[in-house]
Amino acid sequence: MNREKRMKKEKTTEKVTDIDYAECAVPQEGRKGFLTMFMIMLGFTFFSASMWVGQQLAEGLDFYGFIKSLILGGLILGLYTGLLGYVGAKTGLSMDLLAKRAFGEKGSYLSSAMISFTQIGWFGVGVAMFAIPVANELLGGSKIAMWGLVIVAGGCMTASAYFGIDSLTVISYIAVPLVAVLGTVAMVLAVQKGDGTIIDQFAKSSGTISVIGGAGMVVGSFVSGGTATPNFSRFAKDAKSGTIATVVAFFIGNSLMFFFGAIAYIFVGGNDIFEVMIRLNLFYLAILVLGLNIWTTNDNALYSSGLGLANIFNQKKKPMVLIAGIIGTLLSVWLYYNFCNWLNVLNCTLPPVGIILVLSYFMNKKDYEKPGENLEVVNWFAVTGVIAGAVVANVVSWGIASINGMVVAAVLYVIGQVFRKNEAGNKCAEHEL
């Protein structure tokens, strides 16, 4: 009898599958089609803080300069995320598992900590971005009501991240069409109510931003989040669909957010489509669009945080998601008012991580075909590349910060790889002698 119970228990255990494959590559049976991947990635890019950048672009550029900045910045961001999307889809590995190959088992803690820290921060900011304006508009600015909304919003967003990729998929399928359609309709209505054409409105800009400067702002707006692309592209059915879904989604999603922010600035002097919809007397639709817009990014951010913390503390993903969600929710209001500048600084630290993940794959493809059992402890060239790249990105004012950081990190990593391979070749030659 006991034997039968034990056998049943073992069979049940075998059936339990980690649908998020936090500790291994996603197998073919866990892969998803192009449309699903496109929806997930598009929802990921619906980042409300990008609308702040849209406002700044509209304030400092004319219409044609705005478009040029979007195209140039979008191409750079698309190339970066597309490469990461390709690597993730090709290997089926999360960002943290890729980091173990590139940085070493213990060295990967650096990148995991960086992505976890920034994404928890942005999660908290996102929760506050929903709760504060809704409380002000609907509930008279009540602090109690605001904190009630913080807890409800943080709890719902944490729950969707907790249940993993399937939950993220459902949220994306619901939210993406609604946000895109309703937000675009509001944007068109606002332009129609304005004085003159959209080109005329943009002509009132201060002209204080160059196209290159604008492109840098476009790249910087979501380059940190883009570094986590493998966490989602690894579920693509093949490398081609994963790459295309990533590039197209990032270009469309980011551009839409920038337009929302630009129109908000032109129409109401604000930086959020929520304000525009309120002015158009679309109050409840405004709450819906704002909430869903933030939700699609926040659950992805928390999902990435959970994977990163799971790698650092050698724990399961789900409890780490809960811990990250609780921290982000409780600190959300403080993060909103005090931490945005710091998060923008941290944004420059993540692109060096991403470029090293890409280079590591293309320079050591054969190693990625083997199980990652014999990992080195720390790849100091990779770690040094990230640190040096982050410093340069934050200190050097010339050019585009994230690209400066990536170039420095890439050079140091490549030098390190060449040195290591030459050293290994010399040892082999000595051994043969």
N, C-alpha and C positions, 0 to 999 in steps of 0.2 A: 504493500500500500504506500509506504513511504517512498519506495523507489519510483512508483508511478507519479506521485506528486512532484518528486524531484525532476523527473523527465519532462513533465508538463511545464514546470517552472523554467527549465533550460530552454525548451522550445519557445516559450513566451519571450524569454530574454533575447533569443536569436532574432525574433521578429522585430524587436525594438531597434530602429535605425536612427542614427543621428542625421536628420534631414539637412542639417547645416554643415555637416562634414568639417567640423572645426579642427580635427586632428589629422585629416587625411585629404587626398585629392577627391574631388567630386567624380564619382563614376558615371558612366554613360547613362545609366538608368535614372540618375538624379539631375540630368541636364534638361534645360527648358528651351522652347522655341524662340524665334526671333521676336515676335510680338510681345511675349512676356518679358524678355530681356529689355526690349525697348521701353516698355511701360515702367519697369523698375528703375532703369537708368534715367528716364525722363523725370520721374517723380523725385529722384535723388537730386536733380539739378534745380528743382523748384524751391530755391533757397531765398527766403524773404530778405535776408541781409544783402543779397545781390541787387535788390531794388534801391537800397541806399546808394550803391555805386551808380545805378541808373540815374538817380537824382543828380549826383555830382557830375556825371558826364553831360547831362542836359544843361546844367548850369555853366559848364566851361567849354562846350563845343557847339558849333552849329550843326545842322542836321547831317550834312555830308561828312563832317568830321566824326560825328557820332557813329554813322554807319561804317566808316573806314575803321574806326577803333574796334567796333564789334567784329568786323570781318577779320582783321589782323589778330586781335586777341583771341577770337574764336578758333582761328587756325592753329595758333600756338597751343592753346588749351586742348583742342581736339587732337593734335599730334601727341601731346603728352599723355592724355588719358587713353587715346587709342592704342598706344604702345603698351601701356599697363593693362588695358582691356585684352589685348592680344595675348600677352604673357599669362594673364589669369585664365583665359579661356583655353589656351593651349595646354597648360599644365594642370588645370583644375584646382590649383592651390590658392589659398587665401593670402592676403598681404603678409600676414604674420608667418605663415609657413614658407612663403617666398623669402622673407627676411631671414629665416633660419639658414637658408642656403647662401644668401648673400653676405650676411653679417656674422654668421656663426650662431650656435644655439643660445649662448648667453648674450652675444652681441645684438641679437634680435630684440632684446628687452628694450634697447634704446628706441628703435623705431616703434615698437608696440606702445611704449610709454608716451611717446610724442603724439601718435595718432589717437590714443585713448584720451589723453589730456585735452587735446584740442577739440575732439568731437563731443566730449562731455561738456566742455565749455560752450560750444555752439548749440548743443541740445538745450542747455539751460537758458541761453539767450533767446532761443526760439520759443520756448515755453512762455517766457516773459513777454516776448513780442506779440503773443496772442492774448495773454491775460490782461496786461496793462491797458491797451487801447479799448478792449471790449468792456472792461470794468469802468473805464472813464466814460465811454459813450452810452453804455446800457445801464450802469448801476451807480452813476453819479460819483465815480472815483473812490468808492468805498474800499478801504484796505482789506476788510474782512472778505468782501466779495472777490477782490483781486486774488487773495490767497486761496480762496475756494476754487477759483478758475485755474490757478497754478496747479493745485493738487489734482484736480480732475483731468486737465490737459496732460500733465506730466504722467499721471497714472495710465491714461489711455495710450499714450505714445510709447511708454515703457512696455505695456502689455503686448503691443503689436511687434515690438522688437524681440520680446521674450519668446514669442511663439515662432520666430525665425522667418526664413525666406518665404514660406507659403503665406504667412500673414502679411509680409511686406508686399507680396504680389497682389493680394486681395485689395489692400489699401490703395496701391498704385492704380489698379484697374478702375476703382471708384473715383479717386481723387483727380487723377491726371486729366481726363476729359472735362470734368466739371470746372477745374481751375482754369484750364486753357480756354474753354469756350466762354465762361462767364467773365473771366478777366479780360479777354479780348473784346467782348461786347461792351464792357464798361469803358475800356480804353477808346473804342471807336466813338461811343456816345460823348465822352469827355472832349475829344478832339472836335466833334461837331458843334459842341457848345462853346468852344473857345473862340478867340478873336483871330480870324484868318486861318490859313492852313497850318499843318504841323511844321512845315518848313519855316513859315513866318514866326511861329512860336519859338522854335529853336534859334532863330536869328537874334533873339533878345539875350542870348548867352553872354557871359562875361569874356569869353575867349581866352581864358587863363590856362586851358589845358591843351597840350599838343596831341596829335594823333597817336604818337608813340607813348606818351604819358597815359592817354586813355586806354590804349591796348594793354599797358601794364596793369591798369586798374581792373580791366576785364579778366586778365589772367589771374591776378591776385585774389579776385573775389571768390574763386572756388578751387584754386589749385590745391589747397590743403585737403579738402574733401575729395578731390579728384585722385589724390594719392591712394585712397582706399578703394579705387575702382576694381582691383582684382577680387575683393570680397564678394562682388556681385557678378562680374563677368565670368567667373569660374563656373557658373551655372549654365553658360551658353552651350548650345549643342555642338558648336565647333568654333574655331578661332576666327573664321571669317565673319560669322553672324555676331559674335561677341564684340569684335572690333567695330563693325559698321553700326551696330546698335549703340555702342558707347559714343562714337564720334558724332553721329547724327543727333542723338539725344542731348549731348552736352551743348552742341551748337544751338539747337532749337530752344531747349529749356533755358539756358542762360540768356540768350537774346531776348526771349519773351519776358524774363524777369527785369532785364535792363530797360526794356520798353515800358513795362509797367511802372517802374520807378521814375523814368523820364516824364511820362505823361502825368504822373502824380505831381511832379514838381511844376510842370507847365500849367496844369489845371488848378491845383489847390495850394501850390507852394510846399507840398509835402514830399514824402518819399515812399509811399505805400499805396497800392491799388485799393486797399481798405478805405483810406481816406477819400479816394475818388468815388467809390461806390456809396459811401455815406453821404457825400455831397449830391449824388444822383438819387438820393432817397431809396437806395437799395440796401437797407440796413441789414436785414437778416441774410440776404445773399452775401453781403460783405463779410459777416461773421463766418459763414460757411466757407467762402473762398479763402479767407485768412487762415482759418483752422486747418483746412485740408492742405493748403499750400505748405504750412509749417510742418504738419504731420508727416508728409511724404519725405521730407528731408530729415526730420528728427528721428524717425524710427530707423532709417538707414545709418545715421550718425551713431545712435546708441548700439545698433547691431555691430558696427565696426569697433566701438569701444569695448563691447563684451568680448569680442574675439581677441583684441589686444591684451586685455586684462587676464583672460584665460591663458594666454601664452606666458605672461609674466609670472603669474602665481600658480601655474600648472593646475588649473581648476576647470570645471565644465563651463561652457559659455553662458548658459541660462542664469545661474546665480550671479555671475559677473555683470550681466545685463541689468539685473535687478539692482545691484549695488550702484552701478553707474547711473541708472535712472533716478534712484533716490537722491544721490549726491547732486545730480544736475537739477532736479526739481527743487530741492531745498535751497540751493544756492542761486536759483534762476534770477530772482530780482536783483540780487547783489551783482551777479555776473553781467546783467543787462546794463547796469549803471556804472560799473567799475572795471569791467574786464575786456570790453570790446577792443580797446587799443592794444592790450596785451595779446589778445587772440590774433589780431592782425600782424603783430610781430612774429608770433608762432607760425602763422601761415607761411612765412618765408623759410621756415626750418624744415618743412615737409617735402618740398620738391626735390632736394638732394637725396632724400630717401628713395623717392620714386625712380629717379634716373639710375640709381645704383641697382635697384631691383631689375630694371630693364637690361642694363649692361651685364649684370651677373648672368641672366638667362642667355643672352645672345653670345656671350663669351665662354659659357660653360654648358652648352646644351646637353652634352652627353651625361653630365652629372645629374641633370633633372630627369633623366630617364631611369635612374636608379632610385631605390628606396632611400630616404634621407636618414639612414641609420648612423653612418660614420660622419657626422657633422663636426666641423671644427668648433672650438669653444668660442673664439672671437676672431673675426677678420678685422684687424686693426686698421688696415688701409680703408676699408669701407666705413668704419666708425669715424676715423679721422676726416674722411671726405665729407661726411654729413656735418660734423662740427664746423669744419672750415667753411663749407658751403653756406651754412646757416649764418655764420659770422659775416661773411662777405655780403650775403643777401640783405642783411639788416644794417650794414655799415656803409657800403658803397652806394652812392646816390645816383651814379650814372647808369643809364639803361633801364632794363626791367629786372627788378629785384630777384624774382624767382628764377629767371634764366641765368642771372649771374651766379646764383647759388648752385644751380644744376651744372653749369660749366666747370666750376671749381671742383665740385664733388666728383664729376665724371673724369676729369683729368687725373686727380689723385687716385681714384679707384683703378683706372686703366694702368697707370704707372705701377701701382701695387700688384696688379694681376700679371703684368709682364715680368716684374721682378720675381714674383713667386714661381712662375712657370720656368723662368731661366734657372732659378735656384734648384727647382725640382729636376730639371734636365741635367744640371751639373752633378747632382747627387747620383742620378742614374748612371751617368758616364763614369763616375768614380767607382761605383759599385761593380760595373762591368770589368773595369781594369783590375 
